[in-house]
Amino acid sequence: MRILAAALTLLLFVALFAGCVRSRAVPPEDLSDSELDSRARGFLNWVAEGAFDDAVAMMDSKMASVLPASRLKSTWESLIAQVGSFRGIISVKVAVEAGFKVAYVKCDFDYALIDAKVVFDRQGKVSGLWFGLPQAKSSDYREPPYTVAGSFTEVDVELGKEPWVLPGTLTLPAGEGPFPAVVLVHGSGPQDRDETIGPNKPFKDLAYGLASKGIAVLRYEKRTRQYAEVLSGKVSTFTLREEVVDDAVEAVAFLRKAEKIDPTRVFILGHSLGASSAPRIAEAVLEATGEPPAGLIMLAPSARPVIDLIVEQYRYLAELDGRLSDEESSQLEEVEAAVKKIREGTMKPGEMILGAGKAYWDDLLAYDPVSKAKELGIPIFILQGERDYQVTMEDFSIWQAELGSLAGAELMSFPGLNHLFMYGEGKSSPEELGVPGNVHEGVVAAIAEWVKSR
């Protein structure tokens, strides 16, 4: 399962990461807690082993119609793409909720713990399934050494409008200001404000490092995390705008009105999907306010269509150990077939492929970040890790060719850095995500210098 576990860690949108699919539940008859414990374990183990037809056979008819094997498979693959391979079940607790029997199953994955909720009907069939939000497995995060103690404060804030108000953190340098400021825009998946991945928190690193150098930073919970339950019912219409763009526009508006912030020097700093979305965000800011952001800072932006990168990532991971097994070859064929279907626009309404619906993929395929960036006429700074296998130096080369001679554009690559802009050696691998590290000091210094020179 390794190839599925991390191929899309920072590129795949997971609409159903915390989604609930449930038919009408009724209390089980004559089933003990221990038997429901066993059934919950068996059901989730079937899912983890890829026996999706067997798992569906444990559902009641309503549940099976809502969550057939194909959709269950897509949901599970989307989940492990974000939190790594399934390691096992830690514990099961059977309880009564609103008069019904529910098994709460704590599942262990490579990079997080997930609570699954399995609801049973009167005959002990599965009639509801919920995957909760990821929980950190450890507190191994280490504050970056370039943090300057006492040089900044942090304030809890809220941004946006109902029904999408988001909690966030504003990191303010010490002093009266006004300070330049950056909005941090997440990569794919239901990210928290720190963009936590295993023991690493790259957005927290950036906030501490930039604030230590006199630049304010706003980071916030991503909508797909904060409102996962609501959004699980909107996958048929969900697009990049709802996932990323609209909230980033609100964040810029928030900073422009904040005390101690220079409203003319508010920048967008995006990572991965957030980076490739940055030109579209800038356009939306201009449309909403009449003024574009002061500039774009793009960390590992893809220049090619995301679906091209998906196949590339799967192949890279499959061949990382020097061999391609029959299972891996089969998985690659499935991914290539899924990507072909997305590219040809033959997805059906309500169909989920690689964790997202037709509206999402159609919208993403219609967007060209390179062309949009060239149209903006604002300063752009693109940074790339040379060991990144998720967004590669091939993408960086395209950006260089298209923007290298553009006035106001600057591009910089960093030897030894991976997709999180953390240092490593040898071929980059998913296992690096579980090793504590920090965004490289040279990246923070380069961003700070660029911002201050605007």
PEMO-V398391 format. One record per residue. N is the residue number from 1. RES is the residue in one small letter. SS is DSSP state (h for helix, s for strand, l for the rest). D_CENTER is the distance of its C-alpha to the mean C-alpha in Angstrom with 1 decimal. Layout:
# PEMO-V398391
n/res/ss/d_center
N/RES/SS/D_CENTER
N/RES/SS/D_CENTER
This chain:
# PEMO-V398391
n/res/ss/d_center
1/m/l/19.9
2/r/h/18.6
3/i/h/17.7
4/l/h/15.4
5/a/h/14.0
6/a/h/11.9
7/a/l/12.5
8/l/l/9.2
9/t/l/7.2
10/l/l/5.4
11/l/l/6.8
12/l/l/6.7
13/f/l/6.2
14/v/l/7.5
15/a/l/10.2
16/l/l/12.2
17/f/l/10.2
18/a/l/12.8
19/g/l/15.1
20/c/s/18.8
21/v/s/21.3
22/r/s/24.8
23/s/l/28.4
24/r/l/31.3
25/a/l/31.9
26/v/l/35.4
27/p/l/36.6
28/p/l/37.4
29/e/l/41.0
30/d/l/42.5
31/l/l/39.3
32/s/l/39.1
33/d/h/36.1
34/s/h/36.4
35/e/h/36.4
36/l/h/33.3
37/d/h/31.6
38/s/h/32.6
39/r/h/31.4
40/a/h/27.9
41/r/h/27.7
42/g/h/29.1
43/f/h/26.8
44/l/h/23.6
45/n/h/25.2
46/w/h/26.0
47/v/h/22.4
48/a/h/21.3
49/e/l/24.2
50/g/l/23.2
51/a/l/26.3
52/f/h/24.8
53/d/h/28.3
54/d/h/29.7
55/a/h/27.0
56/v/h/27.7
57/a/h/31.4
58/m/l/30.8
59/m/s/29.6
60/d/l/32.0
61/s/h/32.7
62/k/h/30.7
63/m/h/27.6
64/a/h/28.1
65/s/h/28.5
66/v/h/25.2
67/l/l/23.2
68/p/l/25.0
69/a/h/24.3
70/s/h/22.3
71/r/h/19.9
72/l/h/19.8
73/k/h/19.1
74/s/h/16.2
75/t/h/14.7
76/w/h/15.3
77/e/h/14.1
78/s/h/10.7
79/l/h/10.8
80/i/h/12.1
81/a/h/9.8
82/q/h/7.2
83/v/h/10.2
84/g/l/12.9
85/s/l/16.4
86/f/s/18.2
87/r/s/20.9
88/g/s/23.0
89/i/s/23.9
90/i/s/24.9
91/s/s/26.7
92/v/s/27.6
93/k/s/29.1
94/v/s/31.0
95/a/s/31.6
96/v/s/33.0
97/e/s/30.8
98/a/l/32.7
99/g/l/35.4
100/f/s/33.3
101/k/s/32.5
102/v/s/28.8
103/a/s/27.6
104/y/s/24.8
105/v/s/23.4
106/k/s/21.6
107/c/s/19.7
108/d/s/19.0
109/f/s/16.2
110/d/l/15.9
111/y/l/13.4
112/a/l/13.7
113/l/s/16.2
114/i/s/15.7
115/d/s/18.5
116/a/s/19.5
117/k/s/22.2
118/v/s/24.8
119/v/s/27.5
120/f/s/30.9
121/d/l/33.7
122/r/l/37.4
123/q/l/37.8
124/g/l/34.9
125/k/l/32.6
126/v/s/28.9
127/s/s/28.5
128/g/s/25.1
129/l/s/21.7
130/w/s/18.9
131/f/s/15.8
132/g/l/15.1
133/l/l/12.2
134/p/l/11.7
135/q/s/14.4
136/a/l/15.0
137/k/l/17.6
138/s/l/19.5
139/s/l/20.2
140/d/l/20.5
141/y/l/18.8
142/r/l/21.4
143/e/l/22.0
144/p/l/22.3
145/p/l/26.0
146/y/l/26.0
147/t/l/25.6
148/v/l/28.9
149/a/l/30.0
150/g/l/31.3
151/s/l/30.0
152/f/s/27.5
153/t/s/26.8
154/e/s/23.8
155/v/s/24.0
156/d/s/22.0
157/v/s/21.6
158/e/s/20.5
159/l/s/19.6
160/g/l/19.6
161/k/l/21.9
162/e/l/22.5
163/p/l/20.9
164/w/l/17.6
165/v/l/18.7
166/l/s/16.1
167/p/s/17.1
168/g/s/16.5
169/t/s/18.4
170/l/s/20.8
171/t/s/22.0
172/l/s/25.5
173/p/s/27.8
174/a/l/31.3
175/g/l/33.9
176/e/l/34.8
177/g/l/32.7
178/p/l/31.9
179/f/s/28.9
180/p/s/26.5
181/a/s/23.0
182/v/s/19.4
183/v/s/16.4
184/l/s/13.1
185/v/s/10.4
186/h/l/6.7
187/g/l/4.7
188/s/l/2.8
189/g/l/2.4
190/p/l/5.0
191/q/l/5.0
192/d/l/8.7
193/r/l/11.0
194/d/l/11.4
195/e/l/7.8
196/t/s/9.6
197/i/s/9.5
198/g/l/12.8
199/p/l/15.5
200/n/s/13.9
201/k/s/12.8
202/p/h/12.7
203/f/h/12.6
204/k/h/15.5
205/d/h/17.3
206/l/h/17.1
207/a/h/18.4
208/y/h/21.2
209/g/h/22.1
210/l/h/22.4
211/a/h/24.1
212/s/l/26.5
213/k/l/27.5
214/g/l/28.1
215/i/l/24.9
216/a/s/23.3
217/v/s/19.5
218/l/s/17.6
219/r/s/14.2
220/y/s/13.1
221/e/l/11.0
222/k/l/8.6
223/r/h/10.6
224/t/h/8.6
225/r/h/9.1
226/q/h/12.5
227/y/l/13.9
228/a/h/12.5
229/e/h/16.1
230/v/h/17.2
231/l/h/14.6
232/s/l/15.2
233/g/l/18.5
234/k/l/17.5
235/v/l/15.7
236/s/l/18.8
237/t/l/18.6
238/f/l/14.9
239/t/l/14.1
240/l/h/12.1
241/r/h/14.6
242/e/h/13.6
243/e/h/9.8
244/v/h/10.2
245/v/h/13.9
246/d/h/16.0
247/d/h/14.5
248/a/h/14.7
249/v/h/18.3
250/e/h/19.1
251/a/h/18.0
252/v/h/20.3
253/a/h/23.0
254/f/h/22.7
255/l/h/23.2
256/r/h/26.1
257/k/h/27.9
258/a/l/27.2
259/e/l/30.2
260/k/l/30.5
261/i/s/28.1
262/d/s/29.6
263/p/s/28.4
264/t/s/29.3
265/r/s/27.0
266/v/s/23.5
267/f/s/21.0
268/i/s/17.4
269/l/s/15.4
270/g/s/12.1
271/h/s/10.0
272/s/l/9.1
273/l/h/8.2
274/g/h/9.3
275/a/h/12.3
276/s/h/13.3
277/s/l/13.0
278/a/h/15.3
279/p/h/18.5
280/r/h/17.8
281/i/h/17.0
282/a/h/20.3
283/e/h/22.2
284/a/h/21.1
285/v/h/22.1
286/l/h/25.4
287/e/h/26.0
288/a/h/25.4
289/t/h/27.4
290/g/l/29.6
291/e/l/28.3
292/p/l/25.4
293/p/l/23.4
294/a/l/25.3
295/g/s/23.1
296/l/s/19.8
297/i/s/18.3
298/m/s/15.9
299/l/s/14.4
300/a/l/13.9
301/p/l/14.0
302/s/l/14.6
303/a/l/18.1
304/r/l/18.4
305/p/l/17.0
306/v/h/13.6
307/i/h/15.6
308/d/h/17.9
309/l/h/15.4
310/i/h/14.3
311/v/h/17.9
312/e/h/18.4
313/q/h/15.8
314/y/h/17.3
315/r/h/20.7
316/y/h/20.0
317/l/h/18.8
318/a/h/21.7
319/e/l/24.2
320/l/l/23.0
321/d/l/25.9
322/g/l/28.4
323/r/l/28.9
324/l/l/27.5
325/s/l/28.4
326/d/h/29.4
327/e/h/26.4
328/e/h/24.0
329/s/h/26.1
330/s/h/25.9
331/q/h/22.1
332/l/h/22.0
333/e/h/24.5
334/e/h/22.4
335/v/h/19.3
336/e/h/21.8
337/a/h/23.4
338/a/h/20.2
339/v/h/19.3
340/k/h/23.0
341/k/h/22.8
342/i/h/19.9
343/r/h/21.8
344/e/h/25.0
345/g/l/23.8
346/t/l/25.4
347/m/l/22.8
348/k/l/24.5
349/p/l/23.5
350/g/l/21.6
351/e/l/20.7
352/m/s/17.2
353/i/s/16.4
354/l/l/13.5
355/g/l/11.7
356/a/s/12.6
357/g/s/16.1
358/k/h/18.6
359/a/h/18.1
360/y/h/14.5
361/w/h/15.6
362/d/h/18.9
363/d/h/17.5
364/l/h/15.2
365/l/h/18.2
366/a/l/20.5
367/y/l/18.7
368/d/l/20.0
369/p/h/18.4
370/v/h/21.4
371/s/h/24.0
372/k/h/22.5
373/a/h/22.3
374/k/h/26.0
375/e/h/27.1
376/l/h/25.9
377/g/l/28.6
378/i/l/26.7
379/p/s/26.0
380/i/s/23.0
381/f/s/22.0
382/i/s/19.9
383/l/s/19.1
384/q/s/18.3
385/g/s/18.4
386/e/l/21.1
387/r/l/19.9
388/d/l/16.4
389/y/l/16.3
390/q/l/12.9
391/v/l/14.2
392/t/l/17.8
393/m/h/21.1
394/e/h/22.0
395/d/h/19.5
396/f/h/20.9
397/s/h/24.4
398/i/h/23.8
399/w/h/22.7
400/q/h/25.9
401/a/h/28.1
402/e/h/27.0
403/l/h/26.6
404/g/l/28.7
405/s/l/31.8
406/l/l/30.3
407/a/l/31.7
408/g/l/29.3
409/a/s/26.7
410/e/s/26.1
411/l/s/24.2
412/m/s/24.0
413/s/s/22.8
414/f/s/22.9
415/p/l/24.5
416/g/l/23.0
417/l/s/19.5
418/n/l/16.4
419/h/l/12.8
420/l/l/12.5
421/f/l/15.9
422/m/l/17.6
423/y/s/20.9
424/g/l/22.0
425/e/l/24.7
426/g/l/25.2
427/k/l/22.7
428/s/l/19.1
429/s/l/17.7
430/p/h/14.9
431/e/h/17.3
432/e/h/16.8
433/l/h/13.6
434/g/h/16.0
435/v/l/18.5
436/p/l/18.8
437/g/l/18.8
438/n/l/18.3
439/v/l/17.4
440/h/l/20.7
441/e/h/23.4
442/g/h/24.4
443/v/h/21.1
444/v/h/21.5
445/a/h/25.2
446/a/h/24.7
447/i/h/22.3
448/a/h/24.8
449/e/h/27.8
450/w/h/26.3
451/v/h/25.6
452/k/h/29.0
453/s/l/30.7
454/r/l/29.7
